[in-house]
């Protein structure tokens, strides 16, 4: 992995370039001020050649280290190698701190920008050049030892800088991933909330409109037979009342989704009372165990199940009593709605209303909450059973 240099805004390029040129100028001045200096003969010429090579490497490094390009290995290895080699050779000709500065800049850049293996290779090459030069030119092994120690220390500092930059990059990537995950969670939560609202509004409308259809069908049958006009009028008025109740129920559903609903027992009692008013048939509610607050989704599913059971009894078994049992257990709640099956033909007419989506929708609700919904009949009774963990 190559850690690329941080891109520098263009407005700062003149400042950075000026600082680098000033640093290079100071190093060249320091080299020229020491014996043998810069010249065209002997060791002075060798020093001049090394300085020229190092300057070229420095300038290339200055330009490329601040750019995000796709050839980072080549544009960093070449100038770093020139600085390291020239600095090592200068140390063998005339040991001096400026020579170490040239080689150190190359080693530091390599350690930060290149792979550890390549940076270590360049460091070893610089030490080797200095060792060979010391052995053949000045034999100042004490100076060589100091040069080598400083060179290695600079390389280690470069590796430390590299790790720091890696941590910054990883932290930025982690922050980006965290933001992406948070946005995804937010979108998922919003989608889940919209799905819940859509499902509950659908259930409310299906129940209300189904009840309205039952009343209007009854009124139409009475008007068609022209036998009981006051009763037909009563069914029409009841249909209007159910439509108004549907709007109220919609607002109640929104309140339940917002944790702003009355206790479940009160809601079920009101539902049983409405069933008696609509169908003029007895309905009883029995609660077993100690009632306790339930999660919003669980309470709403229980309410919708009771609502669907009473609505189906009214449509498919008119005139038959309905019993609603709610069992509060330690870690679950069980709901059972039972009514005798109808033996009249009227039930089949009213049963044609509705879209037959109520029970599948309730089964989906129960499954999403980890529960089960079972509906069926035996020889005498129809039952709807719901079990939910709490």
C-alpha positions as CSV (number, residue, x, y, z in Angstrom):
1,X,0.0,0.0,0.0
2,X,1.3,3.4,-1.0
3,X,0.3,6.4,1.1
4,X,-0.2,9.3,-1.2
5,X,0.7,12.8,-0.2
6,X,-2.1,15.1,0.8
7,X,-3.1,17.3,-2.1
8,X,-2.1,20.9,-1.4
9,X,-4.5,23.7,-2.6
10,X,-3.0,25.7,-5.5
11,X,-3.0,28.9,-3.6
12,X,-0.4,27.4,-1.2
13,X,1.9,26.2,-3.9
14,X,4.0,29.4,-4.0
15,X,4.5,29.4,-0.3
16,X,5.5,25.7,-0.1
17,X,7.7,26.0,-3.2
18,X,9.4,29.1,-1.6
19,X,10.0,27.3,1.7
20,X,11.5,24.3,-0.1
21,X,13.8,26.4,-2.3
22,X,14.9,28.4,0.7
23,X,15.7,25.1,2.6
24,X,17.6,23.8,-0.4
25,X,19.5,27.1,-0.8
26,X,20.5,27.0,2.9
27,X,21.9,23.4,2.5
28,X,23.8,24.2,-0.7
29,X,25.3,27.3,1.0
30,X,26.4,25.2,4.0
31,X,28.0,22.6,1.7
32,X,29.9,25.3,-0.2
33,X,31.1,27.0,3.0
34,X,32.9,23.8,4.1
35,X,36.0,22.4,2.6
36,X,36.4,21.4,-0.2
37,X,33.3,23.4,-1.3
38,X,32.0,23.6,-4.8
39,X,34.4,23.7,-7.7
40,X,35.5,22.2,-11.0
41,X,38.5,20.2,-10.0
42,X,39.1,17.2,-7.7
43,X,36.9,16.6,-4.7
44,X,35.2,20.0,-5.2
45,X,34.0,18.8,-8.6
46,X,32.7,15.6,-7.0
47,X,30.9,17.6,-4.4
48,X,29.4,19.8,-7.1
49,X,28.1,16.8,-9.1
50,X,26.5,15.4,-5.9
51,X,24.9,18.7,-5.1
52,X,23.5,19.1,-8.7
53,X,22.0,15.5,-8.5
54,X,20.6,16.2,-5.0
55,X,19.1,19.5,-6.2
56,X,17.4,17.9,-9.1
57,X,16.0,15.2,-6.8
58,X,14.9,17.9,-4.3
59,X,13.1,19.9,-7.0
60,X,11.3,16.9,-8.5
61,X,10.2,15.8,-4.9
62,X,9.0,19.4,-4.3
63,X,6.7,19.3,-7.3
64,X,5.4,15.7,-7.1
65,X,5.0,15.2,-3.4
66,X,2.1,17.7,-3.3
67,X,0.2,16.2,-6.2
68,X,-2.2,13.3,-6.3
69,X,-0.9,11.4,-9.4
70,X,-1.1,7.8,-10.5
71,X,2.7,7.3,-10.7
72,X,3.5,7.9,-7.1
73,X,6.1,5.1,-6.8
74,X,8.2,6.3,-9.8
75,X,8.0,10.1,-9.0
76,X,9.0,9.4,-5.3
77,X,11.5,6.7,-5.7
78,X,13.7,8.5,-8.3
79,X,14.2,11.8,-6.4
80,X,14.4,10.1,-3.0
81,X,17.1,7.7,-4.4
82,X,19.0,10.7,-5.8
83,X,18.9,12.5,-2.5
84,X,19.9,9.4,-0.5
85,X,22.8,8.5,-2.8
86,X,24.1,12.0,-3.3
87,X,24.0,12.6,0.5
88,X,25.8,9.4,1.3
89,X,28.5,10.1,-1.2
90,X,28.9,13.7,0.2
91,X,29.3,12.2,3.7
92,X,32.1,10.0,2.4
93,X,33.9,13.0,0.7
94,X,33.5,15.5,3.5
95,X,31.4,14.6,6.5
96,X,29.0,17.5,7.2
97,X,25.5,18.1,8.6
98,X,24.1,19.5,5.2
99,X,25.0,16.2,3.5
100,X,23.0,14.4,6.2
101,X,20.1,16.9,5.6
102,X,20.0,16.0,1.9
103,X,20.0,12.3,2.4
104,X,17.6,12.6,5.4
105,X,15.0,14.5,3.3
106,X,15.1,11.7,0.7
107,X,14.8,9.0,3.3
108,X,12.0,10.7,5.1
109,X,10.0,11.2,1.9
110,X,10.5,7.5,0.9
111,X,9.4,6.3,4.4
112,X,6.2,8.4,4.2
113,X,5.3,7.9,0.6
114,X,6.6,4.5,-0.4
115,X,6.2,1.0,0.9
116,X,8.2,0.1,4.0
117,X,10.3,-2.4,2.0
118,X,11.2,0.1,-0.7
119,X,12.0,2.8,1.8
120,X,14.2,0.4,3.8
121,X,16.0,-0.5,0.6
122,X,16.8,3.2,-0.1
123,X,18.0,3.7,3.4
124,X,20.3,0.7,3.2
125,X,21.6,2.0,-0.2
126,X,22.5,5.3,1.3
127,X,24.3,3.7,4.2
128,X,26.1,1.4,1.8
129,X,27.2,4.3,-0.4
130,X,28.5,6.1,2.6
131,X,30.3,3.0,3.9
132,X,32.0,2.4,0.5
133,X,33.0,6.0,0.2
134,X,34.3,6.2,3.7
135,X,36.4,3.0,3.1
136,X,37.9,4.4,-0.1
137,X,38.2,8.1,0.5
138,X,38.5,9.6,4.1
139,X,38.3,6.6,6.5
140,X,36.4,8.7,9.0
141,X,34.4,5.8,10.6
142,X,33.3,7.8,13.6
143,X,31.6,10.3,11.3
144,X,30.1,7.4,9.3
145,X,28.7,5.9,12.4
146,X,27.0,9.2,13.3
147,X,25.7,9.6,9.8
148,X,24.3,6.1,9.8
149,X,22.6,6.6,13.2
150,X,21.0,9.9,12.1
151,X,20.0,8.4,8.8
152,X,18.2,5.5,10.4
153,X,16.6,7.8,13.0
154,X,15.2,10.0,10.2
155,X,13.9,6.9,8.4
156,X,12.1,5.7,11.5
157,X,10.6,9.2,11.9
158,X,9.3,8.9,8.4
159,X,7.7,5.5,9.2
160,X,6.0,7.1,12.2
161,X,4.7,9.9,10.0
162,X,3.4,7.3,7.6
163,X,1.5,5.5,10.3
164,X,0.0,8.7,11.5
165,X,-1.2,9.5,8.0
166,X,-2.6,6.0,7.6
167,X,-4.5,6.4,10.9
168,X,-5.9,9.7,9.6
169,X,-7.0,8.1,6.4
170,X,-8.6,5.2,8.2
171,X,-10.3,7.5,10.6
172,X,-11.8,9.5,7.7
173,X,-12.9,6.3,6.0
174,X,-14.5,5.0,9.2
175,X,-16.2,8.3,9.7
176,X,-17.5,8.2,6.1
177,X,-18.7,4.6,6.6
178,X,-20.4,5.5,9.8
179,X,-22.2,8.4,8.1
180,X,-23.3,6.1,5.3
181,X,-24.5,3.5,7.8
182,X,-26.3,6.2,9.8
183,X,-28.0,7.5,6.6
184,X,-29.0,4.0,5.6
185,X,-30.4,3.4,9.1
186,X,-32.3,6.6,8.9
187,X,-33.7,5.8,5.5
188,X,-34.6,2.3,6.7
189,X,-36.4,3.7,9.8
190,X,-38.3,6.2,7.7
191,X,-39.3,3.4,5.3
192,X,-40.4,1.2,8.1
193,X,-42.4,4.0,9.6
194,X,-44.1,4.8,6.3
195,X,-44.8,1.1,5.9
196,X,-46.4,0.9,9.3
197,X,-48.5,4.0,8.7
198,X,-49.6,2.7,5.3
199,X,-50.5,-0.7,6.8
200,X,-52.5,0.8,9.6
201,X,-54.3,3.3,7.4
202,X,-55.2,0.5,5.1
203,X,-56.6,-1.6,7.9
204,X,-58.6,1.3,9.2
205,X,-60.1,2.1,5.8
206,X,-60.7,-1.5,5.0
207,X,-62.6,-2.0,8.3
208,X,-64.5,1.2,8.1
209,X,-65.5,1.0,4.4
210,X,-66.3,-2.7,4.9
211,X,-68.7,-1.8,7.7
212,X,-70.2,1.0,5.7
213,X,-70.8,-1.5,2.8
214,X,-72.5,-3.9,5.2
215,X,-74.9,-1.2,6.3
216,X,-75.6,0.1,2.8
217,X,-76.2,-3.5,1.5
218,X,-78.7,-4.0,4.3
219,X,-80.4,-0.7,3.6
220,X,-80.5,-1.5,-0.1
221,X,-82.1,-4.9,0.6
222,X,-84.8,-3.3,2.7
223,X,-85.5,-0.6,0.2
224,X,-85.7,-3.2,-2.6
225,X,-88.2,-5.2,-0.7
226,X,-90.0,-2.0,0.4
227,X,-90.9,-3.6,3.7
228,X,-89.2,-1.5,6.4
229,X,-88.3,2.0,5.3
230,X,-87.5,3.3,8.8
231,X,-85.1,0.4,9.4
232,X,-83.4,1.1,6.0
233,X,-83.1,4.7,7.0
234,X,-81.4,3.6,10.2
235,X,-78.9,1.5,8.2
236,X,-78.1,4.6,6.1
237,X,-77.6,6.7,9.2
238,X,-75.4,4.0,10.7
239,X,-73.3,4.0,7.5
240,X,-72.7,7.7,7.8
241,X,-71.8,7.2,11.5
242,X,-69.3,4.5,10.5
243,X,-67.7,6.8,7.9
244,X,-67.2,9.5,10.6
245,X,-65.9,6.9,12.9
246,X,-63.5,5.8,10.2
247,X,-61.9,9.2,10.2
248,X,-61.7,9.1,14.0
249,X,-60.1,5.7,13.8
250,X,-57.5,7.0,11.3
251,X,-56.5,9.7,13.8
252,X,-56.4,7.0,16.5
253,X,-54.1,4.9,14.4
254,X,-51.7,7.8,13.9
255,X,-51.8,8.4,17.7
256,X,-51.0,4.7,18.3
257,X,-48.0,4.9,16.1
258,X,-46.9,7.9,18.0
259,X,-47.3,6.2,21.4
260,X,-50.3,8.4,22.1
261,X,-53.1,5.8,22.4
262,X,-55.4,4.8,25.3
263,X,-54.8,1.5,27.2
264,X,-55.5,-1.6,25.2
265,X,-58.2,-2.8,27.5
266,X,-60.2,0.5,27.0
267,X,-59.7,0.2,23.2
268,X,-61.0,-3.4,23.2
269,X,-64.0,-2.5,25.4
270,X,-64.9,0.4,23.1
271,X,-64.6,-2.0,20.1
272,X,-66.9,-4.5,21.7
273,X,-69.5,-1.8,22.5
274,X,-69.3,-0.6,18.9
275,X,-69.9,-4.1,17.6
276,X,-73.1,-4.4,19.7
277,X,-74.3,-1.0,18.4
278,X,-73.6,-2.0,14.8
279,X,-74.9,-5.6,14.9
280,X,-77.3,-5.6,17.9
281,X,-75.7,-8.9,18.9
282,X,-74.0,-9.7,22.2
283,X,-70.2,-9.5,22.4
284,X,-68.2,-10.2,25.5
285,X,-64.6,-9.3,26.4
286,X,-62.7,-11.3,29.0
287,X,-59.2,-10.5,30.1
288,X,-57.1,-13.1,31.9
289,X,-53.9,-12.3,33.7
290,X,-52.5,-9.0,34.8
291,X,-52.8,-6.4,32.0
292,X,-49.6,-4.5,31.3
293,X,-48.4,-1.9,28.8
294,X,-47.3,-3.6,25.5
295,X,-45.1,-2.4,22.7
296,X,-46.9,-0.2,20.2
297,X,-46.7,-2.7,17.4
298,X,-48.0,-5.5,19.6
299,X,-50.9,-3.5,21.0
300,X,-51.9,-2.3,17.6
301,X,-51.8,-5.8,16.1
302,X,-54.0,-7.1,18.9
303,X,-56.4,-4.3,18.4
304,X,-56.5,-4.9,14.6
305,X,-57.0,-8.7,15.2
306,X,-60.0,-8.0,17.5
307,X,-61.4,-5.5,15.0
308,X,-61.0,-8.0,12.1
309,X,-62.6,-10.8,14.1
310,X,-65.6,-8.7,15.1
311,X,-66.0,-7.4,11.6
312,X,-65.9,-10.9,10.1
313,X,-68.4,-12.1,12.7
314,X,-70.8,-9.3,11.8
315,X,-70.5,-10.0,8.0
316,X,-70.4,-13.8,8.0
317,X,-72.4,-14.7,11.1
318,X,-74.9,-12.0,11.8
319,X,-76.9,-12.3,14.9
320,X,-74.4,-14.8,16.5
321,X,-72.7,-13.9,19.8
322,X,-69.0,-13.2,19.8
323,X,-66.5,-13.8,22.7
324,X,-63.1,-12.1,22.9
325,X,-60.5,-13.5,25.2
326,X,-57.2,-11.8,26.0
327,X,-54.6,-13.9,28.0
328,X,-51.7,-12.0,29.5
329,X,-48.9,-14.6,30.1
330,X,-45.4,-14.0,31.5
331,X,-43.7,-13.4,28.1
332,X,-46.5,-13.4,25.6
333,X,-50.1,-12.4,24.9
334,X,-52.7,-14.7,23.4
335,X,-56.0,-13.4,21.8
336,X,-58.9,-15.5,20.8
337,X,-62.1,-14.4,19.0
338,X,-64.9,-17.1,18.8
339,X,-68.3,-16.9,17.2
340,X,-70.7,-19.7,16.2
341,X,-70.9,-20.2,12.4
342,X,-74.0,-18.8,10.7
343,X,-76.8,-21.0,9.4
344,X,-78.7,-18.2,7.7
345,X,-78.4,-17.1,4.1
346,X,-78.1,-13.4,5.1
347,X,-74.5,-14.0,6.1
348,X,-73.4,-15.0,2.6
349,X,-74.8,-11.7,1.2
350,X,-73.0,-9.6,3.7
351,X,-69.9,-11.7,3.5
352,X,-69.5,-10.7,-0.2
353,X,-68.3,-7.3,1.0
354,X,-64.6,-6.5,1.6
355,X,-61.5,-7.5,-0.2
356,X,-60.4,-10.6,1.7
357,X,-57.1,-9.0,2.6
358,X,-57.7,-8.6,6.3
359,X,-56.5,-11.9,7.6
360,X,-53.4,-12.1,5.3
361,X,-52.4,-8.6,6.4
362,X,-52.8,-9.6,10.1
363,X,-50.8,-12.8,9.6
364,X,-48.0,-10.6,8.1
365,X,-48.1,-8.3,11.1
366,X,-47.9,-11.3,13.5
367,X,-45.0,-12.8,11.6
368,X,-43.1,-9.5,11.6
369,X,-43.4,-9.4,15.4
370,X,-42.4,-13.1,15.8
371,X,-45.9,-14.3,16.5
372,X,-48.5,-16.5,14.8
373,X,-52.1,-16.0,13.6
374,X,-54.4,-19.0,13.0
375,X,-57.9,-18.7,11.6
376,X,-60.3,-21.6,11.0
377,X,-63.6,-23.3,12.0
378,X,-64.9,-26.5,13.3
379,X,-68.3,-28.0,13.1
380,X,-69.9,-25.2,15.2
381,X,-67.5,-22.3,15.7
382,X,-65.3,-20.0,13.8
383,X,-62.2,-18.9,15.7
384,X,-59.3,-16.4,15.2
385,X,-56.3,-16.9,17.4
386,X,-53.3,-14.6,17.8
387,X,-50.1,-15.2,19.8
388,X,-47.5,-12.6,20.2
389,X,-44.2,-12.6,22.3
390,X,-43.8,-9.5,24.5
